């Protein structure tokens, strides 16, 4: 397999067709890129765009966010989902402001020491914000690698092999490597999609093992599906968070539990269980006789 040609063709395709996303702009700061990586975890680009824009306008540097109460971060997170990410991002902002002079560190180990940052995010920020050469593999990239290199219709469970595969294709030049990381993600997001891949538009189709094998239906066993949102504890937690985001003052526990119980439900313990879990996660705090965001 001609890895040099693959990198050349994929990077050229990306230069021609990449979506115009603000965190990809040349003047995007490392902080802006870090915020995008937090928000994009398990969340579609279309949902992230307005929240990211508002966030960066309000808090253009880590110190600006660090100066606010954590609850303001949760409020601004709005309905992006998994609101603990907002708390983690606030804590990371405090750490960056206090420990790194308000500058996002470029070193992967220093990034990993920040709250809420795992191996993927650390490598992504080092690559996209600072041009460091690191393999960056998300869900879309893993699907591209599975089809291109291994001839399978879909990727299996994440494994260390993913980084080995990406390292095999990654250009030696750090700048080109950063582009290639982004290009592989883009290819998986808009062309090499899970359900309807557009192989006729793929810049690396001639090297694709899955295409060469005739598109076999050989995907690994699927993971168990996530439980339905409707009627779940997640939905009930969301009702509580929505009420507290709208409130300018602490809300009584009774009103919080009433909001949690809206729509009924078979489990009478669910409102209290959802409330207690939010307290345990630090997403809401009891204040006097009421409840508020932290």
C-alpha positions in Angstrom: 0.0 0.0 0.0 1.4 3.4 -1.0 1.0 5.3 2.2 2.7 8.4 0.8 0.1 8.6 -2.1 -2.8 8.0 0.3 -1.7 10.9 2.5 -1.1 13.2 -0.5 -4.5 12.5 -2.1 -6.4 12.7 1.2 -4.8 16.0 2.2 -5.4 17.4 -1.2 -9.1 16.4 -1.0 -9.4 18.0 2.4 -7.9 21.2 1.1 -10.6 21.3 -1.6 -13.6 20.2 0.3 -13.3 20.5 4.1 -16.2 22.1 5.9 -15.6 25.6 7.0 -15.7 25.2 10.7 -14.5 28.1 13.0 -12.2 26.0 15.1 -10.3 25.1 12.0 -9.6 28.7 11.1 -6.0 29.8 11.0 -6.6 32.3 13.8 -8.4 29.8 16.1 -6.6 29.9 19.4 -5.5 26.7 21.3 -8.3 27.5 23.9 -10.9 27.7 21.1 -9.7 24.4 19.8 -9.7 22.8 23.2 -13.3 24.0 23.8 -14.4 22.5 20.5 -12.9 19.2 21.4 -14.8 19.1 24.7 -18.1 20.0 23.0 -17.7 17.7 20.0 -17.5 14.5 22.2 -20.5 12.5 21.3 -22.3 15.6 19.9 -23.0 16.6 16.3 -21.2 19.5 14.7 -24.5 21.3 13.9 -25.5 21.3 17.6 -22.0 22.4 18.7 -21.6 25.4 16.4 -23.9 27.9 18.1 -22.9 26.9 21.6 -19.2 27.1 20.7 -19.6 30.5 19.1 -21.4 31.9 22.1 -18.9 30.4 24.5 -15.8 31.8 22.8 -17.4 35.3 22.5 -18.2 35.2 26.2 -15.0 33.5 27.4 -12.2 34.0 24.8 -9.5 32.8 27.3 -9.3 30.3 30.1 -9.1 33.0 32.7 -12.3 34.5 31.6 -14.2 31.3 32.2 -12.2 30.6 35.4 -13.4 33.9 36.8 -17.1 32.7 36.6 -18.9 30.3 38.9 -19.0 26.7 37.6 -22.8 27.0 37.3 -22.4 29.6 34.5 -20.5 27.1 32.5 -23.3 24.5 33.0 -25.9 27.2 32.1 -24.1 28.1 28.9 -23.7 24.5 28.0 -27.4 24.5 27.5 -28.7 21.3 25.9 -25.5 19.9 24.4 -25.8 16.8 26.6 -23.5 15.2 29.2 -23.3 18.5 31.2 -20.4 17.2 33.3 -18.3 18.2 30.4 -19.1 21.8 31.2 -17.9 21.3 34.8 -14.7 19.6 33.6 -14.1 22.4 31.1 -14.5 25.0 33.8 -12.0 23.1 36.1 -9.6 22.8 33.2 -9.9 26.5 32.6 -9.0 27.2 36.3 -6.0 24.9 36.0 -4.8 26.5 32.8 -5.2 30.0 34.2 -3.5 29.2 37.5 -0.8 26.6 36.5 0.0 27.6 32.9 -0.2 31.3 32.8 -3.5 31.3 30.9 -2.0 29.4 28.0 -3.2 26.0 26.9 -0.1 23.7 27.2 1.2 22.0 24.0 2.7 19.0 25.8 0.5 15.9 25.8 1.4 14.9 29.3 0.6 18.4 30.6 -2.7 18.2 28.7 -3.5 14.9 30.2 -3.0 16.3 33.7 -5.9 18.7 33.1 -9.4 17.8 34.3 -11.6 16.1 31.7 -8.8 15.5 29.1 -8.1 12.0 28.1 -5.6 10.6 25.5 -7.7 11.4 22.5 -8.3 15.0 23.5 -4.7 15.5 24.5 -3.4 14.3 21.2 -6.0 16.3 19.2 -5.2 19.6 20.9 -1.4 19.0 20.5 -1.9 18.2 16.8 -4.6 20.8 15.8 -3.6 23.7 18.1 0.2 23.3 18.0 1.0 21.2 14.9 2.6 18.4 16.9 2.9 15.1 15.2 0.5 12.6 17.0 -2.0 10.1 15.6 -5.5 11.3 16.4 -8.2 8.7 16.0 -11.9 9.3 16.6 -15.0 7.1 15.7 -15.0 8.3 12.1 -11.3 7.8 11.6 -11.6 4.2 13.0 -14.2 3.4 10.4 -11.9 4.7 7.6 -9.0 2.7 8.9 -11.1 -0.5 9.2 -12.3 -0.3 5.6 -9.1 1.1 4.0 -6.5 -1.1 5.8 -8.4 -4.2 7.0 -11.3 -4.6 4.5 -14.0 -4.7 7.2 -17.3 -2.8 6.9 -17.0 -1.2 10.3 -14.5 -0.9 13.1 -14.6 -3.1 16.2 -14.1 -2.0 19.7 -11.4 0.7 20.2 -7.9 -0.9 20.6 -4.2 0.1 20.6 -4.1 -1.1 17.0 -6.1 2.0 16.0 -3.1 4.3 16.8 -0.7 1.8 15.1 -2.8 1.9 12.0 -2.9 5.7 12.0 0.8 6.0 12.6 1.4 3.8 9.5 -0.4 6.4 7.3 0.7 9.6 9.1 3.1 11.8 7.1 6.5 12.5 8.7 6.0 16.3 8.4 4.1 17.5 11.5 2.1 20.1 9.6 1.0 17.5 7.0 0.3 15.0 9.8 -2.0 17.4 11.5 -3.9 18.0 8.2 -4.0 14.2 7.6 -5.6 13.6 11.0 -8.3 16.2 10.3 -8.8 14.9 6.8 -9.3 11.3 7.9 -12.0 12.5 10.4 -13.6 14.5 7.7 -13.6 11.6 5.3 -15.4 9.4 7.8 -17.9 12.1 8.7 -19.0 13.1 5.2 -18.0 10.4 2.7 -17.0 7.1 4.4 -20.1 7.2 6.5 -21.5 4.2 8.5 -24.7 3.6 6.7 -24.3 5.1 3.2 -20.7 5.5 2.2 -20.1 7.5 -1.0 -17.2 5.5 -2.4 -17.5 7.3 -5.8 -16.4 10.5 -4.0 -13.6 9.0 -1.9 -10.1 10.2 -2.7 -8.5 7.0 -1.5 -11.0 4.5 -2.9 -8.3 2.9 -5.2 -6.4 1.7 -2.1 -9.5 0.6 -0.1 -9.3 -3.1 0.9 -13.0 -3.2 1.7 -13.9 -1.8 -1.8 -11.4 -4.2 -3.4 -13.0 -7.1 -1.7 -16.5 -6.2 -3.1 -17.9 -4.5 0.1 -18.3 -7.7 2.2 -20.9 -7.6 5.0 -18.2 -8.5 7.6 -18.7 -5.8 10.3 -17.7 -6.9 13.8 -20.5 -7.6 16.3 -22.3 -4.4 17.2 -22.2 -3.0 20.7 -25.4 -3.2 22.7 -27.6 -0.2 21.9 -27.8 2.6 24.4 -31.0 2.6 26.4 -33.8 4.7 25.0 -33.7 8.4 26.1 -37.5 8.6 26.4 -38.4 7.7 30.0 -34.8 7.3 31.1 -33.0 8.8 34.1 -31.1 10.9 31.6 -34.3 12.5 30.4 -35.4 13.2 34.0 -32.0 14.7 34.8 -32.4 16.9 31.8 -35.7 18.3 33.1 -34.1 19.3 36.4 -31.1 20.9 34.6 -33.5 22.8 32.3 -35.4 24.2 35.2 -32.2 25.3 37.1 -30.7 26.9 33.9 -33.8 29.1 33.7 -33.8 30.1 37.3 -32.2 33.3 38.7 -32.5 32.1 42.3 -32.4 28.7 44.2 -35.4 26.5 43.4 -37.1 24.5 46.2 -36.5 20.8 46.2 -40.2 20.2 45.9 -40.3 22.2 42.7 -37.3 20.4 41.4 -38.8 17.0 42.1 -42.1 18.1 40.5 -40.3 19.1 37.3 -38.5 15.8 37.3 -41.8 14.0 37.5 -43.5 15.8 34.6 -44.9 13.4 32.1 -45.4 10.7 34.6 -43.5 7.5 34.7 -43.7 3.9 36.0 -40.9 4.3 38.6 -42.0 6.6 41.4 -38.4 6.7 42.7 -37.0 8.0 39.5 -37.3 11.8 40.2 -35.4 11.4 43.5 -32.9 9.1 42.0 -32.2 11.6 39.2 -31.9 14.4 41.6 -29.5 12.5 43.9 -27.3 11.6 41.0 -27.0 15.3 39.9 -26.0 16.2 43.5 -23.4 13.4 43.5 -22.0 14.6 40.1 -21.7 18.2 41.4 -24.0 19.5 38.7 -26.5 20.9 41.2 -25.9 22.0 44.8 -28.2 22.5 47.7 -28.2 26.2 48.8 -30.1 27.1 51.9 -33.6 25.8 51.4 -33.3 25.4 47.7 -31.2 24.0 44.9 -29.1 25.8 42.2 -26.4 25.3 39.7 -22.9 25.2 41.3 
